[in-house]
Amino acid sequence: MNPMELEKRYCAHNYEPLPVVLARGQGAHLWDIAGRRYIDMMSAYSAASHGHGHPRILAALAAQTARLAVPSRAYFNDKLGPFAAELCRLTGLYSMLPMNTGAEAVETAIKAARRWAYRVKGVAREKAEIIVAAGNFHGRTTTIIGFSSDGEYRDDFGPFTPGFRSVPFGDIAAMEAAIGANTAAVLIEPIQGEAGIIVPPPGYLAGLRALCDARNVLLIFDEVQSGLGRSGAWFAFEHEAARPDGLILGKALGGGVLPVSAFAGTKDLMAVFDPGSHGSTFGGNPLAAAVALEALHVIAEEGLVERSRELGAHMMERLRAIGSEALGEVRGRGLWAGAEISPAIASAREICERLLDKGVLSKETHDSVVRMAPPLVIGRDDLDRALDAFEDVLGETVRARRPGARARRAGTPGTAPAARFLMCRPEHFEVTYSINPWMDPGAWAREDGALARRADEEWHRLHRKLADLGARIELIDPLPGLPDLVFTANGAVVLDGTALLARFRYPQRQSEERIFAAAFAELRERGLVERIATLPDGMLLEGAGDCVWDSARQMFWMGHGPRSSKAAADFAARLFGVATQAMELVDPRFYHIDTALCPLPGGELVYVPHAFSPAGRAAIAARTTPDQRIELGEEDANRLAGNAVCIGTRLVMSSCGPGLRNRLAAAGYAVEEVPLTSFLRSGGSAFCLTLRLDAASAARARRGELITQ
């Protein structure tokens, strides 16, 4: 077996490496086992900011290895003190606690913030909260993934640690609203790395500093990626003079040769630690301290911060000058950029694989961003060669894409060929009020713990099933006090890149409107929707719950009565330019049309006859043939079998009786059963828990064909 085959065979499959086997590195270059040289535009996620094999760092490593490596912190050593003093001088903070990995340092910060809240601020025991930002990445320990926005990190790893709240990144008003009496700290990346190199709006960091000062809340910055010169300053917080109370560092602190991290903080924050309260066998060992101290000296003495600032400005200028339809927004600061790739043209992974062929190593983050983070020692010529290769790859990809790609891009801007859904994790899902016959708060309260765990398990099974079927999932952050936010289908209706935001009938759900508005504003910025529309004053429409797209008939089936206005059908017809059929709902159990009707792509219609008025049943009869009508029996109807998600000929359903399964199989459909019984207690199922973002009309596709021609 070759090295790649051995790694695939004997290593757990928790990474998806690019197909190259690296054997050597020097400066900004890497070589594979065949001797081919590559330009490194990744720097091991910024761990190799000093370049590979920096001679001064290797010399410090060798010298200290020969003297003393790991005596543990049961004793003092002669290297930790000088390293700690230099780090505190650079950060302007009082003291530090050395660890090994970035995630360990984040966990250290969380412990410090909670103890500070109880012992200094006076928060009641077990009540401390930490506020984080949506899109965050702070590591992959169990505590940390519990407040991640990314379902991939969380799937089937629960239960998770409570005590965290999430708000939109860059939104000071949302942060201010989230801070309460029990808030211990705000934990933020000054620039979000894994989210796609997201730079906050000007004034955000300074605003956080002022807000935390005013509300007696700790401000903690995670600069594991952004720190130590990466952003064109020693630390990203320096761009707005927003010195935090706590600072998390790692990656480049180890000089590209060792895992070294640290949590530094103010005097009163670090005073919460006492002997035995925290520690690490390897943290602060003299080998790590010697290497880290030399890494800091190299940054200062070789002018790497200034180099990052100057070459970073050049890199951003060149990236933003690329005129390719494959390239969207370019974001970044210093020698750190994220280039959005139009998913209608290619995935970021495809671009990285093509770059590999040209001798440039980069890595995607999520599906659509190529990151650029070369070692800070890179020469301008190498940087330009890498950027030339990137521009060439974009051009080649556009020219080589298969016929029809332009039509798809024109037809549904910002969407990928795979189905794309918006979902919300059920962290705060519960039944605390009753606005339909399914909801019984008392019954839920009697089984609260078990039901909450079951809801989390069921939701993640649904998420995994959709992903297995090739769907792409966007997530909206759950919020306490909004238990039904999990039912994203009610937040909007989306067709041809236009999102019509919902307006809810009941006060219990009206607070969701601003959350969905903010979510769609972010989706628009990312190119996943083109425009956002709102309903006229006084008109109600609870999203796709009462506005179900029928791709076979090119129309919307629209429910009214319990939740939505009849007039919404005419408004939707004008807005989207498609036919609509208004249907009165008369059975209170089927309060949204999506609970009682599911159009299938082959023209079949699964529905609950008694959910509709006689006029509604007549409308169904007029628009379908007898062989297309699939009536649900009472048992399937009561399990919301019609509240299904269609992906091609696969139907994801919470429940499906044998008769219905046979009927669907005869029509060419395969049922993917995912029990969702906990959500049934709120009157929801698979369709309710998802909102399709990429639905497209035939008229839109025809317009795309004209562009192709």
N, C-alpha and C positions, 0 to 999 in steps of 0.2 A: 504494500500500500504506500502511495506517496503521502507527503505531509497533509495535503488537503483531505484526502480520503481518511487518513488516520484521525484527523480532527473531527470530521463528520461522524466517524464511527464511534469514537470514545468520548466526545464532549457532548454535554446536553445541548439541545438545539435551541438555545436562548439568544443566539445572534444569527444574522443572515449576512455573512461577510461577502464583499465583492470577490470575484473569482481571481485572486492573485495571492501567491504565497511569498511573503516578504522575508528577507534573510539578513538585511544589513541597512544601516542608516547613517547619514552624516549630514549635518546642517539641515537644509531644506530638501534633501534628497533621500529617497529610499530605493533599494535594489531588490528585485525578486530573486528566486533561486536559480533562474537562468541568466542572471547578471544584467537584466534590463533595468535602466534607471528611470525613476519617476519623480516628478515634482510633487511634494507633499502640500496639499491645500487643506489639510484637515487637522494636523498637529495633535492627533490622538485626543480629539475633543478639547484642545488647548492644554493638555498635559505636557506636550512637547513644545511649548512656546519658545524655549531656548534653542530649539533645533535638536537634532538627534546627535548624541555623542559629543556634547560640548566639552572641549578639552579641560576647561577649568572645573566643570562639575564632575567629570570622570576622575580627575586628579583628587578632588576632595573625597569622592567615594572610595577610591583605592586607599588613600592615606588613612582614612578613618576605619575602613574595614580591617586594615592591618593592626590597628590599635585596640579598638573596642566597638562592638556593634550593638548588642542588646543586653544590657544588664538589668533591665526593667527599672521602673521608677520607685522601687523599694529603696533606692539609693540616689543621691545626687550624682550628676555627671558633669563633665567640664564643657559640654557643647550646648546643652539645652538653654542655659541661662543667656549666653550671648545671642543665640537665635531668637529667643523670646524678646529680649530687649530691643533688637533691631526691628522685629515685626511690630512691636508696640510703638516704636518711634515712627515708623512709616505710616501706620494706621491712625496715630493720634489717640489710641485707646490705652486703657490702664494696664491690663494684663491679658494673658491668653491661656488657653488650655489646648495642648497639642493632641491630635488624633492622627488617624491614618488616611481614611477615605473621606470624600466629601459628604457622603450620607451620614457617616459617624459624626462629623462636625455639625450637621444639621440636627441630628438627634441631641447632641450636646446643647445646642442653642434652644431647642424645645424644652429640655429639662430646666435649663437656666431660667427661661422666661416664666415657666409655670411656678418654679420655686420663688422667683422674685414677686410674682403676683400674690402668692400666699403670704410671704414673709415681709414684704416691703409695702406693697400696695394695699394689702388687706382683703383680697378677694377670698370668699368663702372656699374652704377646702373642696376639691374635686369640681369646682365650677369655672376654672380659668379657661378662657378661649383665646385662640390665636387666629388671626385673620390672614388668609393667603389670597393669591390672585388666580383667577381662572387661567388655564394654559401653563401653569407652573410645572417646573421639573426640579425637584430637590433631592432626587435619589430614588432607590427602589426598596428600601426597607419597608416592613409592614406598616409602621406608623405613617411613613411619608406617602406611600401610595394610597393610603386611606383618604388623603385630601387632594389627590391628583385628579385632573380633569380627563385623563386618558383612560378609557375603559380597558385598553390593552394591558396596562400596568396592573389593573385591579382584578381582572376577571378570575373569579374563583379563589381569591386569596383572602377573603374576609373571614371572620368579622374584623372590622377596623376600629381604630381608636377614636373615640369621640373628642370633642373639644376644638374643632376647627370650623371656620366659616370661610366661604369663598366669595369674592366679588370680582367684577370685571377688571382686568389689568388696565391701568391708565386712567381710571375713573375715580377722581378724588371724592366726588359727591357720593358715590356708592360706598366708598371706604368710610366716609364720615357717618353715613347712615348705619353702617354695620357695627361701628364701635359702640360698645355698651359698658356698663359698670364692671362686667367680668372680663373685659378684654385685657389680656396680658401683653400681647405684642402683635405687631404687624410684621409678617415674614414675606419678603418680596425679593425677586431677582431684579436688580436695577435695569437690566436688559434681559429679556427672556430668551434663553438659548434654544432649547429643544422645541419650543413653540414655533420657531422659525426666525430667530434673531429679531425679536419685536422690541423696537425702541419706543419708550413711552413718550407721550406728548411733552413738549417743553414745560417746565415748571412742576412736573408730577413729583419728582423726587423731593424737591424743596417743599412742595405742598404737603407731602407725607411727613416730612420732618416737623413742619409747623403744626400739623394736625396732631401728631403724636405728642408733641410738647404740650399742646393745649389740653389734651385729654388724659395726660399721665399714662401713656402707653409706650412700651418699648418699640423702637424701630430697629429691625434686624434685616440686614441685607445679605443675601446669599450671592457672593461673588466668586464662587468656585470656578465658573467659566469666565466671567467678565473681568475678574481682578488680575492684578500683576501685569498691567500693560496692554492687555488684549484690546481694550476699548480706546486706546490712545491716551489714557491717563493711568496712573498707578492703580486707581480704583474707579469704577464707573460712577460712584457717588460723588466724586470730585467734580464731575461735569456741572453739578448744581450746588456744590458746597453743602451737601446734605449728609454730614457725618452721622453714621448710625450709632445706636447704643450697643449693638452687637454686630460683628462682621464674621462671615463664614468664608474661609479660603481653603483651597485645595489645588488639585491638578498641577498647574505650573509650579506650585510651591515645592514639588519634589524634583524639579529640574529635568523631568522627563526620564528619570531613572528609578525613582522610588515613590510609593504612595505616602504622601505627607499632607496633612490637613491641620487646620487650627480654627478655634473659635476665640475671637478676641472681643473684649467688652469693656464697658465703663467700670469704675471702681465698685459702685453699689450693686451692679449686676453680677460681677464676678465674685463678689463677697458671699453669694449664696452657696458657693461650693465649700465644703469642708472635707477633711480626710475621710475617704471611703465613700463619698457621695457620687463619685464618678471616676472612671479610669480606663486604662487600656494597657495591656502588656507591652505592646509595641509603640504606643503613642509616646512621643518625646524621647525615643531612644537616641543615643549620641550619633549613630550613623545617619539617621534621618535629619537630625538637627544640623549636623555638619553640612550635609548636602543642601538643605533648605537655606541655610545662611549664605552659602556660596551662590545659590540660585538668586537670592535677593541682591547680592553684590554684583553679579553679572548683569542683571537688569539695569542697575544704576550706573555701573561703570562703562557699559557698552552702549548706553543711550537707547535701550530697546523701547522705552515708552515713547520717546520722541520719534523713533523709527516707525513705530506702529501708527502714530498720528499722521506722519507725513506720507508713508506708503499707503496707509488706509485711505487717505483723501484721494490719492491717485487711483486706487482700486475702485472706490465708489464712483469716481468720475467715469472711469472706463466702463464699468458695468452698466451705469445708467445711460451711457451713450450707445449701447447696443440696440439697434433697431430691428428686433425680431419679434414676429407674432407669437413665438414660443415663450417669450420672456414677459412676465408681468412686473409686479413691484419689486424693487430692490431696496432692502433695508440694511442698516448696519451702522457701526461706529468703530473707528480704528481699523485694525486688520481683522475685521469680523463682519461678514455680510451674509445675508440670506437672499437668494434669488428665486423668486416665485416662477415656477414653470407652469404654463397653461396646460391643465390636465387634458384638454381636448387635443393637444399636440403630442404630449408624452408625459410619462411620470418622471419625477425627479430621479428615481432609481435608474431609469433608462438613460438619462443624461449622464449620470455618474458612471455607468458601464461604458458608454461611448467615450467619456473622458479617460477612463482607464486604458482604452485602446490607443489613445493618443499620448499616453505617458503622464497623465495627471491624476492624482488621487484626491477624490473628494468624497463626500457622503451626504446622502439625503437626510432630511429630518421630516418626518411624516411623509405624505405622498407627493407633495408639490414644491418642496423647497430644497434647493441645493445650497449647502453651506460653504462658505469660503473663509477659512481660518488658518492661513499658512503660519509656519514658525515666524516669530518676530525677527529672526535673523535672515529671512529670505532676501535675496538680491532683487533689485528692480527688474533686471533682465529676466530672471526666472519668473517673477510675478507676471510680467508682460507675456511671456510664453504661455503660461497657464491661462491667462485671460484670453489670449488669441485662440487657444484650443477650445475654450468654452464658447467663444463666439462662433468658431467653425462648427462645433458640434450642434449648436442651435440651428445654424443654417442648414446643415446636412439633414437634421431631423425633420425640419419643415419640408424640405424637398423630397425626402424619402417616405414621408408618412403615406399610408395607404389611401387610395381614392375614397373620397367622401369625408375625409377628416375635416376639410374646410366647411363642408355642409353641416357637420355636427357642431363645429365650433360656432358657426353662425346661428344654428338652430337653438342651441342651449349653451350660451356662454358660461364658462367657468364650471361646467360639469364634466364628469368623466363618463365613459361608456357604461360603467357599472352603475347599478342603482345606488342612490345616495339618500340617506335618511337623517333626520334630526331626532335625537333621543335625549332623555334626561335620566340620570341614575336615581333610584328610589330611596336615597338616604333619608328623606324626610316624609316618605309616603306613609300615610295612615288614614283612617277614617275618623275624622273628628267632627264632622257635620253631615247633614243629610240634605242633598238636593236632588236625589232620585231614589226610586224604591229599593235599589240595591244596597244603599248605604245605611248601616246600623252602627253608630258610634259605640253604643254600649257593648254589642257583641265583639267589636274589634278590641275594645279596652280589656275585655276579659282574657283575650289571647294575644295581647299586644306584642310581647317579645317574640313569641313563636311566629306570628304573622309577619313581623318586620323582617325576620331572618329569611322566611320563605319568600317574601317579595323580592328581597335582594338576590336570592338564588335563582328565582324564576326569571327576573329581568336579565340577569347575566346569561342565562341559557338562551333567552331570545336574542340577545346581542350577539352571542357566539354563533347561533344558527344563521342569522342574517349575514354575518361575516363569512361563514363557511359557504354561503350561497353567492359570494362575490360582492356583497354590498359594502359600501363605504359609509361609515357612521360618523356624523358630527355630533358633538355633545354640548348641551347647555347645562350649566351648573345648577344643582339642586339648591334650594334655599329653605331654611326653617320657616314654618308658618304657611308654606305653600305646598301642601301635600299632593295636590293634583297637577302640579307642574310636570310631573312625570308623563302625563298624557299630552305629549307634544303635538299630536294630530289636531288638537283644539287651538293651537297657537296661531295658525295661519293656514292659508291655502296657497299653493305655489304651482304655477303653470308657465311655461315658456320664459322662465327667468324672472317672472313678476310674482312677488309675494304680497298677498292681501292679508293684512294683519287682522286678527280676531277682535271682536268686542263681546264680552261675556254678559250674560243676563244676571247672574247671581253675584252679590258682593264678595262672597267667599273666594271667587276666582278672579275678580277684577284686578287685583294686584298683579296677576300674571301678565297683564297686557304690557306693562312697561318692561318686564323681563324679556318677553318675546320681541318687543321693539328693539331693545338693545342687542339681542342675539342676532336679529336679521340685519341690523346695521353692520355688525361685525362680519356676517356672511357676505354682505354686499362688498365690503372692503376687500374681502378675500376672493371676490369674483365668483362666488357660488350662487348669487342671485344678482340680477341686473338692476331691478328697481323695487321700491317698496310703496305699496298703496294702502290707504286707510279708508274705512267706511264712512259714509255721511253721518252727521250727527243723528243720534236716535236710532240708527239701524244696528241690529244685532246679527252677528254671524260667528258661530263658534268654530271657525277654521274648517279644516278638512273633515271634521266630525259631521258637519252638515253640508259639505260640498265635496262630493266624491267624484273623482275623474273617471270617466269611462273611455278608455283609449280606443275600443272597438267602434264606438258610436261617435267619438269626438265630441263629447258633451259632459256636462256636470249634472249629476242627480243631486238635488238640493232639498234638505229637510227643513221644515218650519213648524212652529207651534210651541213645543216645550222650551226651546232655547233660542232659536234663530228667527229672524223676520222673514216673512214671505217676500218682501220687496228686495231682499238681498239677491234673489235669483236674477231679477232684471239688472241689478247693478253689476253682478258678476258677468253676465252676458256681455254687457257693454265694455267692461274693463278688459276681459280676456278675449273678446271677439269670438266666442264659441256659443253653441246652444246650451241652454239650461232647462231643466225640468223641475219645477217646484212640486214638492210632495208633502202633504200634511201628515204629521205623525200623530197617531191617536192612542197608542198604547204607552202609558207612562214608563214602562220598563225600557222601551226603545226610544229614548229621549233625543238621541242623535241618529241621523240616517245611517251612519257607519255601523251602528249596532244591528241594523236590520237589512242591509243591502250591500252586496259586494259584486261589482261588475268584473268579469274575467276577460282576459285579453282576447279570447276566441269568440267573444260575443255572448257567452252565457251570463246569466244574472242569478246569483244566489240571493234569496231574499226571504223575509218573514211576512207573509201576506197580511196577517191581522195587525201588523204595525202601522199600516197605511189606511187612509180613508178610502171609500169607494172610488173617489176620483183618482187617488194615487194608484190604486190597483188597476184602474182603467188605463192610466198613463203607461204603466209597465206593460200591460197587454198590447197597447198600441205600438210600443217601441221594440217589442221582442216577438219572436216566434215561439210556439209552444215548446219546441225541443230545446230552446235556449233558456227557458225558465226552470230554475232549480229551487223549489220551495223547501224551506227548512221546516222540519217537524218540531214539535214542542220541546223535545229534549235537546236537540241541537240549538234551537233558538234560545233556550234558557241558559245555555252555556256560551252564548255569543259566538257560535261557530261562524256566523257571517262577518264577524269583525276580524277579517283575515288580511294578511299582507301577501300580495302577488309579486313574485319575481319570476318573470317568464311563465313557465308552466308549473312552477313550484308554489304551493299555497301554504303559508305558515299560519297555523291555526292553533288555538288553545285546546280545542276539543273537536272531535269529528266522529260521529257514529258510523257504524259499518255501512248502513244504507247510503248515507251521504258520501262516504269514501268510495264506494263502488260506483256511484253515479259520476263522481268527479273523475275517477280513473277511466271510465268509459269515454269521457270527453277529452281524455289526454292529459289530465292534471295529476300531479303527485302531491300528496298531503305530507307536510312536515309538521308533526304535532309537537307543540311545546306547551305543556300545561301552565296556565297563568291564573290559578284559582284565587290567589290572594288579591289580584287586581279585579277579579270578578266581583269582589265585595264592594268595589266602588263603581261597578258598572262599566268596566273597561277590559279590553283584551289586546290582542296583537296590533291591530290597526291603530287603536287609540294611543298605544305606546310609541308610535313612529309617525313621522311626518315626511312624506316623500318630497325631496327637493329638486328632482330632475325631471319631473313630468313634462312632456313636450307634445304639442299638437302636431297634426300632419301638416297644417298650414305653415307652421314654423319650419318644419323640415323642408317643405317645398321652397320656402324663401332661401334656405341654405343651399339648395340645389342650384338656384339661380346664381348665387355667388360663385359656386363651383364652375358653372358654365361661363 
